[in-house]
Amino acid sequence: MKKAISAQKTRMYLENPDASAAATGLLKGGSKSKPCVVIFNDASKLRNGAAILLIGTGWASLDGGTWVLQNIDFDAKTAELANSDTSAETENFGSNAAWVLHAYIDVCAVSYQINQNAAADIDTTTLCDEEKTSLVGFGDPGTLTFDFFIDPTDPDYQALRDAQKDGKTRMFEIVYRNKAVRTLPVIVQSVNESGGVDQAVQGSATLKITGPDVLTMPPGQTTDNYVLIPVLSPTEGPQPLEVTLTLNEAGGQATRFAIDWRDGGSPEYVTTHQAKHTYDKAGTFMPSVIATVAGSLTAPFKAQNAVTVAAPPYVLTASVVPTDGVAPLAVTLTLDEANGTADYFDVDWGEGGSAQRVSDLTQQHSYANAGGPYAVSVTPTVGGVSGAAVAAGSVTVTAAGG
């Protein structure tokens, strides 16, 4: 049984990635924004301030990282990832994205102290060359020290000692009495015992802080960050293609949106949460949107997905005139193209010989002998690819005086 005195009911916990996960689940999507808003299949096992490991999103800015959840909406199954920035991502969100909530140990802290150095320029003249250069922008996040009073046989205490031995970066949580949560990454540097009574020992631990901390507000208070999640539908089709852009907001409400459809036109200004647009040319497009919130312009928010517009298929029509007459019979083949230009055409005049390769859209031919009907067909080659043969008609030739 743990023996701990916690000042004003503040509790502290250390992540234990070596233990079985406390919970796991899948992600349905994420926004390309700062911060990123993710959508869970099920958010019931999560809470504000919890730190989750993400895998399989396909986004380098998220995968393999541990992110603190804020402003969870349990109805919408969404949450913000504190300090995340996915605005530069271009790939679609991974279909196998998952999250892991690791187990935590109670360190039975009696009191704690955080020492942080805010230095922006640390002199390194004793470490560098004769020019006495220094490292500009180098910062030391500092250390966290806490005193504990705990049963030495408690599995949580053993896990704390193991953390000091393996040197892994772990998340540390300070849960205040008002339910606010401070979360920060640490490495356990030392665990020292200074004695104890009965079945408990007292001592202290020093943790190296390896990155910025995140403060998550108590229930009922939010850490508002305006986020816009533009979603396109459909995401592919032939030109001309009409699409609908749906604008989902979190952390505020915009009065106007400037949409850059990224097809060379001027931005479109709308005040509604849906906008339609027709892409008249082929290509892949990812719109971006700038919102006006409280009179100020936000940074551009990229659409959640891109749209691929395919060029309409190449079409060839062919006709031959006249379709009957007396030998020798001169005929004219006329070709008409749409949605492209062929490299050349192979004309089969229906007489059993080799096809005639031509490049003009009109071609003359003479049938010397009576016969037929001669089936005339044309095979186009477009972009180096041979297409299907197109029928131009049939020609019947009769003998003179017949």
C-alpha positions in Angstrom: 0.0 0.0 0.0 1.4 3.4 -1.0 2.4 5.8 1.8 2.3 9.3 0.4 1.6 12.8 1.5 0.4 15.0 -1.4 0.4 18.7 -0.8 -3.0 20.2 -1.6 -3.9 16.9 -3.4 -1.5 17.5 -6.3 -0.5 14.2 -7.8 2.3 13.3 -10.1 2.7 10.4 -12.5 5.5 9.1 -14.7 4.9 7.3 -18.0 5.8 3.6 -18.1 6.2 2.6 -21.8 7.5 -0.8 -20.7 4.2 -1.8 -19.2 1.1 -3.0 -21.0 -0.7 -0.1 -22.7 -3.5 1.5 -20.8 -5.5 1.9 -23.9 -5.2 1.8 -27.7 -7.4 2.8 -30.6 -7.7 4.0 -34.2 -7.8 7.4 -35.8 -10.1 8.3 -38.6 -8.4 11.5 -39.7 -6.5 14.6 -38.9 -6.4 18.3 -39.9 -3.5 19.9 -41.8 -3.2 22.8 -39.4 -1.4 24.2 -36.4 -2.4 22.6 -34.0 -3.6 19.4 -35.6 -7.1 18.2 -34.7 -7.5 14.4 -34.9 -10.6 12.3 -35.1 -10.9 9.2 -33.0 -12.9 6.0 -33.6 -13.6 6.1 -29.9 -12.4 8.8 -27.5 -14.1 7.4 -24.3 -10.8 6.1 -22.8 -9.0 9.5 -23.3 -8.9 12.7 -21.2 -7.6 16.2 -21.5 -3.9 16.3 -20.7 -3.2 12.7 -21.6 -0.2 12.0 -23.8 -0.7 9.5 -26.7 1.8 8.0 -29.1 0.8 8.1 -32.8 1.7 5.6 -35.5 0.6 5.0 -39.1 -0.7 8.4 -39.9 1.7 8.7 -42.8 2.6 12.2 -41.6 6.2 12.7 -40.6 5.3 15.5 -38.3 3.1 13.2 -36.2 4.3 9.6 -36.5 6.4 8.2 -33.7 5.7 11.3 -31.5 3.9 11.6 -28.2 1.3 14.3 -28.2 -0.7 15.9 -25.4 -4.5 16.0 -25.9 -6.4 19.2 -25.4 -10.0 20.4 -25.9 -11.5 16.9 -26.3 -15.0 16.9 -27.8 -16.4 13.5 -26.8 -19.5 13.9 -29.0 -17.5 14.7 -32.1 -14.6 12.4 -31.0 -12.0 15.0 -31.7 -9.1 16.5 -29.8 -6.3 19.0 -30.5 -2.6 17.8 -30.3 -0.8 20.5 -28.3 2.2 22.0 -30.1 1.6 20.1 -33.3 1.9 21.5 -36.8 0.7 19.5 -39.8 0.2 22.5 -42.1 3.0 21.4 -44.3 1.8 17.8 -44.9 0.7 17.0 -48.4 -0.2 13.3 -48.2 -3.6 11.9 -47.3 -4.1 10.8 -43.7 -3.1 7.1 -43.3 -5.9 4.5 -43.3 -4.1 2.5 -40.5 -3.5 5.3 -38.1 -3.5 4.3 -34.4 -2.9 5.7 -31.0 -1.4 4.2 -27.8 -2.0 5.5 -24.3 0.8 4.2 -22.1 0.5 3.2 -18.5 1.6 5.6 -15.8 3.1 5.1 -12.3 2.2 7.2 -9.2 5.5 8.5 -7.9 3.9 9.4 -4.5 5.4 12.8 -4.5 5.4 14.9 -1.4 6.7 18.1 -3.0 8.4 19.1 -6.2 10.6 21.8 -7.7 11.2 22.8 -11.3 14.4 24.6 -12.3 14.3 26.0 -15.9 16.9 28.0 -17.7 15.6 30.5 -20.2 19.0 31.3 -21.7 18.9 32.2 -25.4 22.7 32.6 -25.7 25.0 30.4 -23.7 28.7 31.2 -23.8 30.7 28.2 -24.9 34.2 29.8 -25.2 35.7 27.1 -23.0 34.5 24.5 -25.4 35.1 26.0 -28.8 37.9 27.3 -31.0 40.2 30.3 -30.7 37.6 32.6 -32.2 35.5 32.0 -29.0 32.3 31.3 -30.9 29.1 30.6 -29.0 25.9 28.7 -29.6 23.1 31.1 -30.2 19.6 29.9 -29.6 20.7 27.0 -27.4 18.3 26.5 -24.5 18.3 24.1 -21.5 14.8 23.2 -20.5 16.0 22.4 -17.0 15.3 19.8 -14.3 12.4 18.7 -12.1 13.1 17.3 -8.6 10.5 15.7 -6.4 10.5 14.2 -2.9 8.7 10.9 -2.4 7.5 8.7 0.5 6.6 5.2 -0.8 6.6 1.5 0.0 9.9 0.2 -1.5 8.2 -3.0 -2.7 5.6 -1.1 -4.6 5.7 -2.0 -8.3 5.5 1.7 -9.2 8.6 2.4 -7.2 10.4 -0.4 -8.9 9.3 1.1 -12.3 10.7 4.4 -11.2 14.1 2.8 -10.5 14.0 1.0 -13.8 13.3 4.3 -15.6 16.5 5.7 -14.0 18.5 2.7 -15.4 17.2 2.7 -19.0 17.4 6.5 -19.6 14.4 6.6 -21.9 12.4 9.8 -22.5 9.0 9.6 -20.8 6.1 11.9 -20.2 5.6 13.3 -16.7 2.2 14.5 -15.5 1.5 16.9 -12.6 -2.3 16.8 -11.9 -3.3 19.8 -9.8 -6.1 19.9 -7.3 -8.3 21.9 -9.7 -7.7 19.1 -12.4 -5.4 21.2 -14.5 -2.6 19.1 -15.9 1.0 20.0 -16.7 2.7 17.5 -19.0 6.4 17.5 -19.9 9.0 15.1 -21.4 11.7 13.9 -19.0 14.5 11.5 -18.4 15.0 10.1 -14.9 18.5 11.1 -14.0 18.7 9.9 -10.3 16.7 8.2 -7.6 18.0 8.7 -4.1 16.7 7.2 -0.8 17.3 9.1 2.4 15.7 6.7 4.9 12.2 5.8 6.0 9.9 4.4 8.6 7.8 1.3 9.0 7.2 0.0 5.4 8.0 3.2 3.5 11.1 5.0 2.3 11.6 8.6 1.7 13.9 10.1 -0.9 14.1 12.2 -4.0 14.4 11.9 -7.8 15.8 14.3 -10.3 14.4 14.4 -13.8 16.0 16.0 -16.9 13.4 18.1 -18.7 13.9 17.4 -22.5 11.3 19.7 -24.1 8.6 22.3 -23.5 5.8 21.6 -21.0 2.1 21.7 -21.9 -0.5 23.1 -19.5 -4.0 21.8 -20.0 -6.8 23.8 -18.4 -9.2 22.4 -15.8 -12.6 21.0 -16.9 -14.8 23.8 -18.2 -11.9 25.9 -19.4 -10.4 25.5 -22.9 -7.1 26.4 -24.4 -8.5 27.9 -27.5 -6.6 27.7 -30.7 -8.6 28.5 -33.9 -8.4 25.6 -36.3 -10.0 25.3 -39.7 -10.4 21.9 -41.3 -11.4 22.2 -45.0 -12.6 19.0 -46.6 -13.1 18.4 -50.3 -15.7 16.2 -52.0 -15.4 14.5 -54.4 -11.7 14.0 -54.6 -11.5 12.8 -58.2 -13.3 12.9 -61.5 -13.1 14.1 -65.2 -13.1 17.7 -66.2 -15.1 19.8 -65.8 -15.5 18.7 -62.2 -17.6 20.4 -59.6 -16.4 20.1 -56.0 -17.8 21.1 -52.6 -15.4 22.5 -49.9 -16.8 22.1 -46.4 -15.2 24.3 -43.7 -15.1 22.9 -40.2 -14.1 25.2 -37.4 -12.8 24.6 -33.9 -11.7 27.1 -31.2 -13.6 30.1 -32.7 -15.8 31.4 -35.5 -14.7 33.2 -38.6 -16.7 36.0 -40.3 -15.2 35.4 -43.7 -13.2 32.9 -45.6 -10.8 33.5 -48.6 -10.5 30.3 -50.7 -7.6 29.8 -53.0 -8.7 26.9 -55.3 -5.1 26.7 -56.6 -6.1 26.5 -60.2 -4.8 29.9 -61.2 -7.8 32.0 -60.4 -8.3 34.8 -57.8 -9.3 34.0 -54.3 -13.0 33.5 -53.7 -14.5 35.1 -50.6 -17.4 33.4 -48.8 -19.2 33.7 -45.5 -20.8 30.2 -45.5 -19.3 26.9 -44.4 -19.7 25.3 -47.8 -18.4 26.5 -51.1 -18.7 25.0 -54.6 -16.2 25.3 -57.4 -15.7 23.9 -60.9 -12.3 22.8 -62.1 -12.1 23.3 -65.8 -8.6 21.9 -66.4 -6.9 18.6 -65.5 -4.5 18.3 -62.6 -4.2 17.8 -58.9 -5.3 20.6 -56.7 -5.2 21.3 -52.9 -7.1 24.4 -52.0 -6.1 26.6 -49.0 -8.3 28.9 -46.9 -7.5 32.0 -44.9 -10.1 32.8 -42.2 -11.0 36.2 -40.7 -11.4 35.7 -37.0 -12.1 38.7 -34.7 -10.9 41.0 -37.4 -7.6 39.3 -38.0 -6.4 37.0 -40.8 -5.3 33.5 -39.9 -2.4 31.6 -41.6 -3.5 29.5 -44.6 -5.2 26.2 -43.7 -4.7 23.5 -46.4 -7.6 21.3 -47.4 -7.7 17.9 -45.7 -7.4 16.2 -49.1 -6.5 17.0 -52.7 -8.7 16.6 -55.8 -7.5 15.0 -59.0 -9.2 16.2 -62.1 -8.7 13.9 -65.2 -8.7 15.2 -68.7 -11.7 14.0 -70.8 -10.9 11.1 -73.1 -9.6 11.6 -76.6 -12.4 11.2 -79.2 -12.0 10.6 -82.9 -14.8 10.5 -85.5 -14.2 9.5 -89.2 -16.2 9.5 -92.4 -15.5 8.6 -96.0 -17.4 10.0 -99.1 -18.7 8.9 -101.5 -19.6 5.5 -100.2 -20.4 4.1 -103.7 -19.5 4.7 -107.3 -17.9 3.5 -110.5 -14.3 2.3 -110.7 -11.9 4.0 -110.6 -13.6 5.7 -107.6 -11.9 8.5 -105.7 -12.9 9.0 -102.1 -12.1 11.4 -99.3 -11.5 10.5 -95.7 -12.3 13.2 -93.1 -11.2 13.0 -89.5 -12.4 15.1 -86.5 -10.6 15.1 -83.1 -11.8 16.2 -79.7 -9.9 16.5 -76.4 -6.5 16.1 -77.8 -4.4 15.7 -81.0 -3.1 12.4 -82.3 0.5 11.8 -83.2 -0.6 10.0 -86.4 -3.3 7.8 -87.9 -3.2 4.3 -89.5 -5.9 4.0 -92.2 -7.2 0.6 -93.3 -8.9 1.2 -96.6 -10.5 -2.3 -96.5 -8.6 -3.7 -99.5 -6.6 -6.3 -97.6 -3.3 -4.4 -97.8 -1.1 -2.7 -95.1 -2.6 0.3 -93.3 -1.5 3.7 -94.6 0.0 6.0 -92.0 -1.1 9.6 -92.3 -1.0 12.8 -90.2 -3.5 15.0 -92.0 -7.2 15.2 -91.0 -8.2 14.7 -94.7 -6.9 12.0 -97.0 -7.6 11.0 -100.6 -7.7 7.4 -101.9 -8.7 5.8 -105.1 -10.3 2.3 -105.6 -9.1 1.1 -109.0 -11.3 -2.0 -109.3 -14.9 -3.0 -108.7 -15.6 -4.7 -105.4 -16.6 -4.2 -101.9 -18.1 -3.3 -99.7 -14.7 -2.0 -98.4 -14.8 -1.3 -94.7 -12.7 1.8 -93.9 -11.3 2.2 -90.4 -8.8 4.5 -88.7 -6.6 3.8 -85.6 -5.2 6.9 -83.8 -2.0 7.0 -81.8 -2.1 9.6 -79.0 0.9 10.3 -76.8 2.6 7.2 -78.1 -0.3 5.0 -77.2 -2.3 3.3 -80.0 -6.1 3.6 -79.5 -9.1 1.7 -80.7 -10.0 1.5 -84.4 -12.7 3.9 -85.5 -15.1 2.9 -88.3 -15.3 5.5 -91.1 -17.9 3.7 -93.3 -18.0 1.2 -96.2 -17.3 1.8 -99.9 -18.8 -0.2 -102.8 -17.3 0.1 -106.2 -19.0 -1.1 -109.4 -17.5 -1.8 -112.8 -17.8 0.8 -115.6 -20.9 0.1 -117.7 -22.0 -2.5 -115.1 
